[in-house]
Amino acid sequence: MITTITLNVAVDKAYTVERMEKGTVMRVKTCSNTAGGKGLNVAKVVKLCGEEVTAAGFVGGHAGEYVVDMLNAQGVPNRFIHTKGETRSCINVLAADGSSTEFLEPGEPVEPEDVDRFLAEYHRLVRESSVLTISGSMQKGIPENMYQRLISQAKEAGKAVILDTSGTLLENGIKALPTMIKPNDEEIEMLLGTPAKDREQLILGARRLHELGIPMVVVSLGGDGALLVTREGVFHGCPPKIQTVNTVGCGDSMTAAFAVGLKRGYETPKMLRYAVAVSAANALTMQTGSFRKEDMERILPQVTVKKLA
């Protein structure tokens, strides 16, 4: 089983508009609601990939129940800790010119007893899982070293664990040396204090992070695919050119596909090719954390994987 941890769940709302303007009334053409938070996107994609998955974390209030209802409707098993605070909403405004503007609420605080209940449930989930993913932000009330603790516990049990977060949470989390991280250029600069503006600098930064003891370092390149640094070397996976619909959730889809690849024991080139194809297929749908199997299967043989070093 693959377990996805989302400590700051959300109701994701995707609005489509003709154009984005400030200081005026905006008429929304369409609105799509989905169970969101980075880890829930991961869970939904793992399910679509055909693997057993369980989503865990915190939900609260009416919005939290709505999230659970949406996941249940999609057949995604979940074992959330229910809290008093209302689950947040996150809004993505998609304009006709292809621009995307996101409004992310912070999420309401959780109580110490909620954290204790989650840790007890996490202990059980680690025993039942082969791969765990930890994604996104945390609500107030959760210790800043929480991700570090979760990674250490999973590793002690011999389980693979993927960390996809940012800022202090990433900085603390990598101290526990997760199996995989997925930093962007700004995060590499933050972690290492060195520039990561071009491809050469990105590879150098990813290699330095790998040398710290992190087995897999993935750097997303958007429409140009992703870099992967492992003990086998540096690889670049590149998808074919596609007409994107909504790129939100592509990174989470890539995380999900890597989790699936780890569970299935894919070799490095196959794992990277699969992750790039799933991520690209996600960009062809309006919903976050979703792809059509036929899109992925069409894209997969067109993904190129090259060993760069």
VOVEXPA-651380 format. One record per residue (C-alpha): x, y, z; residue number from 0. Coordinates in steps of 0.001 Angstrom, whole numbers. Layout:
# residues N
+---------+---------+---------+-----+
|       x |       y |       z | pos |
+---------+---------+---------+-----+
|       X |       Y |       Z | NUM |
...
+---------+---------+---------+-----+
END
This chain:
# residues 309
+---------+---------+---------+-----+
|       x |       y |       z | pos |
+---------+---------+---------+-----+
|       0 |       0 |       0 |   0 |
|    1034 |    3609 |    -654 |   1 |
|      70 |    6094 |    2072 |   2 |
|    -149 |    9815 |    1360 |   3 |
|     161 |   12314 |    4214 |   4 |
|   -1574 |   15692 |    3863 |   5 |
|   -1521 |   17778 |    7034 |   6 |
|   -3190 |   20813 |    5399 |   7 |
|   -6080 |   19467 |    3319 |   8 |
|   -8165 |   21843 |    1162 |   9 |
|  -11213 |   22105 |   -1036 |  10 |
|   -9626 |   23073 |   -4362 |  11 |
|  -11729 |   25381 |   -6526 |  12 |
|  -10779 |   25961 |  -10164 |  13 |
|  -12445 |   29048 |  -11694 |  14 |
|  -12303 |   29790 |  -15417 |  15 |
|  -12676 |   33438 |  -16492 |  16 |
|  -12235 |   35435 |  -19680 |  17 |
|   -9509 |   37582 |  -18120 |  18 |
|   -8071 |   38322 |  -14681 |  19 |
|   -8496 |   41921 |  -13517 |  20 |
|   -8114 |   43438 |  -10055 |  21 |
|  -10527 |   45953 |   -8553 |  22 |
|  -13590 |   44790 |  -10489 |  23 |
|  -16329 |   42133 |  -10492 |  24 |
|  -15168 |   38907 |  -12124 |  25 |
|  -17771 |   36613 |  -13695 |  26 |
|  -16794 |   32937 |  -13392 |  27 |
|  -17619 |   30849 |  -16474 |  28 |
|  -17151 |   27447 |  -14823 |  29 |
|  -16197 |   26207 |  -11355 |  30 |
|  -14751 |   22804 |  -10472 |  31 |
|  -14405 |   21591 |   -6853 |  32 |
|  -11988 |   18808 |   -5918 |  33 |
|  -10503 |   17291 |   -2777 |  34 |
|   -7197 |   19135 |   -2557 |  35 |
|   -3959 |   19629 |    -752 |  36 |
|    -845 |   18253 |   -2448 |  37 |
|   -1023 |   14848 |    -774 |  38 |
|   -4634 |   14279 |   -1838 |  39 |
|   -3664 |   14991 |   -5429 |  40 |
|    -989 |   12334 |   -4981 |  41 |
|   -3517 |    9863 |   -3537 |  42 |
|   -5970 |   10338 |   -6403 |  43 |
|   -3268 |    9788 |   -9014 |  44 |
|   -1896 |    6697 |   -7247 |  45 |
|   -5441 |    5311 |   -7360 |  46 |
|   -5686 |    6068 |  -11096 |  47 |
|   -2343 |    4299 |  -11597 |  48 |
|   -3962 |    1151 |  -10216 |  49 |
|   -2217 |     907 |   -6842 |  50 |
|   -3755 |     523 |   -3397 |  51 |
|   -3614 |    3844 |   -1542 |  52 |
|   -4733 |    5423 |    1731 |  53 |
|   -4939 |    9174 |    2317 |  54 |
|   -4263 |   10449 |    5837 |  55 |
|   -3897 |   13766 |    7643 |  56 |
|   -6343 |   16269 |    9154 |  57 |
|   -9817 |   17373 |    8053 |  58 |
|  -12308 |   19543 |    9909 |  59 |
|  -15831 |   20962 |    9836 |  60 |
|  -18300 |   20897 |    6955 |  61 |
|  -15579 |   21457 |    4359 |  62 |
|  -13640 |   18506 |    5784 |  63 |
|  -16677 |   16260 |    5470 |  64 |
|  -17062 |   17484 |    1880 |  65 |
|  -13455 |   16452 |    1168 |  66 |
|  -14104 |   12982 |    2610 |  67 |
|  -17293 |   12666 |     535 |  68 |
|  -15411 |   13579 |   -2655 |  69 |
|  -12641 |   11067 |   -1928 |  70 |
|  -15163 |    8348 |   -1121 |  71 |
|  -16951 |    9052 |   -4406 |  72 |
|  -13621 |    8522 |   -6199 |  73 |
|  -12947 |    5316 |   -4305 |  74 |
|   -9913 |    6715 |   -2450 |  75 |
|   -9681 |    5154 |    1048 |  76 |
|   -8882 |    7650 |    3801 |  77 |
|   -8052 |    7631 |    7510 |  78 |
|   -8166 |   11260 |    8577 |  79 |
|   -8055 |   12783 |   12033 |  80 |
|  -11156 |   14965 |   12360 |  81 |
|  -10573 |   18336 |   14041 |  82 |
|  -12748 |   21238 |   15213 |  83 |
|  -11332 |   23815 |   12804 |  84 |
|  -12806 |   24159 |    9307 |  85 |
|  -10803 |   22746 |    6391 |  86 |
|   -9506 |   25532 |    4135 |  87 |
|  -10315 |   26362 |     510 |  88 |
|   -7775 |   27106 |   -2238 |  89 |
|   -8791 |   28914 |   -5430 |  90 |
|   -7089 |   28724 |   -8821 |  91 |
|   -8280 |   31303 |  -11368 |  92 |
|   -7639 |   30199 |  -14957 |  93 |
|   -7885 |   32938 |  -17577 |  94 |
|   -8391 |   32540 |  -21314 |  95 |
|   -4814 |   33718 |  -21972 |  96 |
|   -3502 |   30627 |  -20165 |  97 |
|   -2488 |   32415 |  -16970 |  98 |
|   -3105 |   30824 |  -13563 |  99 |
|   -3584 |   32795 |  -10324 | 100 |
|   -3830 |   30894 |   -7030 | 101 |
|   -5254 |   31982 |   -3665 | 102 |
|   -4172 |   29599 |    -888 | 103 |
|   -5790 |   29852 |    2550 | 104 |
|   -3508 |   29009 |    5511 | 105 |
|   -5732 |   26473 |    7290 | 106 |
|   -6987 |   26642 |   10874 | 107 |
|   -4821 |   25488 |   13824 | 108 |
|   -4998 |   21972 |   15247 | 109 |
|   -4859 |   21072 |   18944 | 110 |
|   -2065 |   19066 |   20646 | 111 |
|   -4437 |   16143 |   21210 | 112 |
|   -5164 |   16096 |   17452 | 113 |
|   -1433 |   15803 |   16769 | 114 |
|   -1172 |   12910 |   19245 | 115 |
|   -4069 |   11090 |   17584 | 116 |
|   -2461 |   11552 |   14182 | 117 |
|     894 |   10194 |   15364 | 118 |
|    -814 |    7076 |   16732 | 119 |
|   -2576 |    6526 |   13392 | 120 |
|     639 |    7199 |   11465 | 121 |
|    2411 |    4499 |   13467 | 122 |
|    -198 |    1990 |   12267 | 123 |
|     -45 |    3250 |    8682 | 124 |
|    3744 |    2880 |    8504 | 125 |
|    3424 |    -799 |    9412 | 126 |
|     865 |   -1331 |    6630 | 127 |
|    2636 |     652 |    3882 | 128 |
|    5500 |       4 |    1484 | 129 |
|    5844 |    3636 |     327 | 130 |
|    4758 |    6871 |    2042 | 131 |
|    4537 |   10384 |     622 | 132 |
|    4532 |   13572 |    2716 | 133 |
|    3366 |   16650 |     847 | 134 |
|    2622 |   20323 |    1237 | 135 |
|    2249 |   22713 |    4136 | 136 |
|    1232 |   22261 |    7769 | 137 |
|   -1370 |   23965 |    9916 | 138 |
|    -473 |   25931 |   13031 | 139 |
|    -271 |   23793 |   16143 | 140 |
|    1885 |   21119 |   14482 | 141 |
|    5564 |   20996 |   15563 | 142 |
|    7946 |   22387 |   12919 | 143 |
|   10023 |   19197 |   13028 | 144 |
|    6996 |   16991 |   12326 | 145 |
|    8121 |   15976 |    8826 | 146 |
|   11552 |   15063 |   10141 | 147 |
|    9915 |   12816 |   12755 | 148 |
|    7625 |   11168 |   10221 | 149 |
|   10471 |   10463 |    7794 | 150 |
|   12666 |    8998 |   10535 | 151 |
|    9872 |    6704 |   11700 | 152 |
|    9219 |    5438 |    8161 | 153 |
|   12928 |    4834 |    7522 | 154 |
|   13362 |    2984 |   10809 | 155 |
|   10617 |     649 |    9608 | 156 |
|   12441 |     128 |    6299 | 157 |
|    9870 |    1992 |    4194 | 158 |
|   10510 |    4332 |    1261 | 159 |
|    9342 |    7907 |    1907 | 160 |
|    9003 |   10843 |    -501 | 161 |
|    9025 |   14436 |     788 | 162 |
|    7532 |   17235 |   -1335 | 163 |
|    7350 |   20515 |     551 | 164 |
|    9146 |   23865 |     762 | 165 |
|   10792 |   26407 |    3055 | 166 |
|   11608 |   25498 |    6636 | 167 |
|    9603 |   22278 |    6364 | 168 |
|   11871 |   21095 |    3549 | 169 |
|   14990 |   22313 |    5327 | 170 |
|   14063 |   20372 |    8474 | 171 |
|   12732 |   17356 |    6587 | 172 |
|   15880 |   16621 |    4599 | 173 |
|   17811 |   16232 |    7857 | 174 |
|   16097 |   12830 |    8133 | 175 |
|   17287 |   11918 |    4585 | 176 |
|   14048 |   10862 |    2847 | 177 |
|   14197 |    8447 |     -85 | 178 |
|   13261 |   11211 |   -2524 | 179 |
|   12770 |   14970 |   -2625 | 180 |
|   11506 |   17169 |   -5470 | 181 |
|   12928 |   20696 |   -5045 | 182 |
|   12582 |   23488 |   -7592 | 183 |
|   15281 |   26038 |   -8459 | 184 |
|   14354 |   28425 |   -5633 | 185 |
|   14365 |   25598 |   -3089 | 186 |
|   17773 |   24380 |   -4244 | 187 |
|   19115 |   27916 |   -3819 | 188 |
|   17544 |   28130 |    -351 | 189 |
|   18952 |   24795 |     792 | 190 |
|   22461 |   25218 |    -581 | 191 |
|   22975 |   28979 |    -771 | 192 |
|   24168 |   28679 |   -4366 | 193 |
|   22534 |   29818 |   -7643 | 194 |
|   20346 |   27403 |   -9622 | 195 |
|   19420 |   29472 |  -12661 | 196 |
|   20378 |   27210 |  -15541 | 197 |
|   20417 |   23489 |  -16287 | 198 |
|   24057 |   23051 |  -15271 | 199 |
|   23496 |   24757 |  -11906 | 200 |
|   20348 |   22715 |  -11284 | 201 |
|   22236 |   19477 |  -11879 | 202 |
|   25094 |   20592 |   -9632 | 203 |
|   22642 |   21482 |   -6855 | 204 |
|   20710 |   18232 |   -7193 | 205 |
|   23970 |   16262 |   -7050 | 206 |
|   25018 |   18063 |   -3879 | 207 |
|   21690 |   17199 |   -2249 | 208 |
|   22083 |   13587 |   -3359 | 209 |
|   25560 |   13503 |   -1837 | 210 |
|   24063 |   14470 |    1532 | 211 |
|   22509 |   10992 |    1595 | 212 |
|   19201 |   11480 |    -250 | 213 |
|   18939 |    8563 |   -2735 | 214 |
|   16732 |   10330 |   -5318 | 215 |
|   16608 |   14052 |   -6126 | 216 |
|   14057 |   15100 |   -8748 | 217 |
|   13959 |   18584 |  -10278 | 218 |
|   10864 |   19435 |  -12323 | 219 |
|   11491 |   21396 |  -15529 | 220 |
|    7848 |   22122 |  -16375 | 221 |
|    7150 |   21426 |  -20022 | 222 |
|   10709 |   20139 |  -20432 | 223 |
|   10100 |   17211 |  -18069 | 224 |
|   12380 |   16483 |  -15103 | 225 |
|   15912 |   15776 |  -13986 | 226 |
|   16625 |   12799 |  -11734 | 227 |
|   19865 |   12325 |   -9807 | 228 |
|   20545 |    8912 |   -8249 | 229 |
|   23627 |    6787 |   -7510 | 230 |
|   23345 |    5608 |  -11127 | 231 |
|   23899 |    9129 |  -12490 | 232 |
|   21949 |   12082 |  -13859 | 233 |
|   18916 |   11466 |  -16085 | 234 |
|   16648 |   13788 |  -18060 | 235 |
|   13091 |   12745 |  -18933 | 236 |
|   11348 |   14917 |  -21533 | 237 |
|    7704 |   14634 |  -22684 | 238 |
|    6407 |   15420 |  -26172 | 239 |
|    4935 |   18862 |  -26785 | 240 |
|    1296 |   18999 |  -25669 | 241 |
|   -1468 |   21608 |  -25515 | 242 |
|   -1919 |   22027 |  -21756 | 243 |
|   -5310 |   22631 |  -20113 | 244 |
|   -4349 |   23042 |  -16440 | 245 |
|    -837 |   22528 |  -15070 | 246 |
|   -1869 |   22702 |  -11384 | 247 |
|   -1242 |   19304 |   -9818 | 248 |
|    1342 |   18153 |  -12380 | 249 |
|    4066 |   18087 |   -9733 | 250 |
|    1852 |   16067 |   -7396 | 251 |
|    1072 |   13663 |  -10230 | 252 |
|    4800 |   13213 |  -10767 | 253 |
|    5275 |   12496 |   -7045 | 254 |
|    2491 |    9899 |   -7216 | 255 |
|    4030 |    8200 |  -10236 | 256 |
|    7436 |    7999 |   -8540 | 257 |
|    5747 |    6437 |   -5489 | 258 |
|    4121 |    3878 |   -7789 | 259 |
|    7450 |    3232 |   -9491 | 260 |
|    9155 |    2646 |   -6148 | 261 |
|    6441 |     232 |   -5064 | 262 |
|    6632 |   -1690 |   -8344 | 263 |
|   10426 |   -1784 |   -8272 | 264 |
|   10886 |      10 |  -11594 | 265 |
|   14444 |     620 |  -12765 | 266 |
|   15497 |    4283 |  -12866 | 267 |
|   14871 |    5078 |  -16583 | 268 |
|   11481 |    3347 |  -16545 | 269 |
|   10472 |    5124 |  -13342 | 270 |
|   11397 |    8537 |  -14749 | 271 |
|    9647 |    7881 |  -18070 | 272 |
|    6480 |    6805 |  -16248 | 273 |
|    6535 |    9820 |  -13896 | 274 |
|    6978 |   12300 |  -16758 | 275 |
|    4144 |   10696 |  -18750 | 276 |
|    1705 |   10758 |  -15818 | 277 |
|    2598 |   14382 |  -15065 | 278 |
|    2083 |   15422 |  -18684 | 279 |
|   -1252 |   13581 |  -18848 | 280 |
|   -2404 |   15513 |  -15772 | 281 |
|   -1873 |   18774 |  -17699 | 282 |
|   -4507 |   17670 |  -20223 | 283 |
|   -7375 |   17733 |  -17684 | 284 |
|   -9111 |   20562 |  -15807 | 285 |
|   -9168 |   18699 |  -12486 | 286 |
|   -6108 |   18676 |  -10239 | 287 |
|   -4751 |   15246 |   -9415 | 288 |
|   -6349 |   13527 |  -12388 | 289 |
|   -5420 |   12052 |  -15747 | 290 |
|   -6982 |    9935 |  -18450 | 291 |
|   -5369 |    6539 |  -18908 | 292 |
|   -5512 |    6852 |  -22691 | 293 |
|   -3609 |   10159 |  -22549 | 294 |
|    -868 |    8662 |  -20386 | 295 |
|    -550 |    5566 |  -22568 | 296 |
|    -292 |    7742 |  -25693 | 297 |
|    2368 |    9994 |  -24136 | 298 |
|    4449 |    7268 |  -22460 | 299 |
|    6253 |    5898 |  -25545 | 300 |
|    6977 |    9472 |  -26671 | 301 |
|    8858 |   10388 |  -23471 | 302 |
|   12619 |   10419 |  -24012 | 303 |
|   15008 |    9532 |  -21175 | 304 |
|   18691 |   10397 |  -21558 | 305 |
|   21551 |    9763 |  -19168 | 306 |
|   23478 |   13033 |  -18908 | 307 |
|   26281 |   11939 |  -16589 | 308 |
+---------+---------+---------+-----+
END
